[in-house]
Amino acid sequence: MRLLKLIGKILLLPVLLLLGILRLLVKIGMEVSSFILGALMLIVFGCIIFTIIQHTWNSMWILIVMEVFLVMITAGTGVIQGVLDIASDSLSGFMRS
């Protein structure tokens, strides 16, 4: 039984390394894109307010869809980062046992 566990740990080592690299890339990508997406979301929100003042409702709905899409991108990267963290922590726990 101990031998099987050792073989499993050896086989999971490259997976854990790949997961660590992927976590790092997602974290860097999230940090960099948060500045760009945050500025873009602010601009789109300002345009939504402008279209409300101008009573151009069709443009307002298009901009609201764009804003929701940008929020979904930000939330999606957060979910991906959380899933990678959970997977990495559980595999690290197995490697330490």
WOQUI-V827451 format. One record per residue. RES is the residue in one letter. BURIAL is + if it has 24 or more other ideal C-beta (glycine too) atoms within 12 Angstrom, else -. Layout:
RES & BURIAL
RES & BURIAL
This chain:
M & -
R & -
L & -
L & -
K & -
L & -
I & -
G & -
K & -
I & -
L & -
L & +
L & -
P & -
V & -
L & +
L & -
L & -
L & +
G & -
I & -
L & -
R & +
L & -
L & -
V & +
K & -
I & -
G & -
M & +
E & -
V & -
S & -
S & -
F & -
I & -
L & +
G & -
A & -
L & -
M & +
L & -
I & -
V & +
F & -
G & -
C & -
I & +
I & -
F & -
T & -
I & -
I & -
Q & -
H & -
T & -
W & -
N & -
S & -
M & -
W & -
I & -
L & +
I & -
V & -
M & -
E & +
V & -
F & -
L & +
V & -
M & -
I & -
T & +
A & -
G & -
T & +
G & -
V & -
I & -
Q & +
G & -
V & -
L & +
D & -
I & -
A & -
S & +
D & -
S & -
L & +
S & -
G & -
F & -
M & -
R & -
S & -
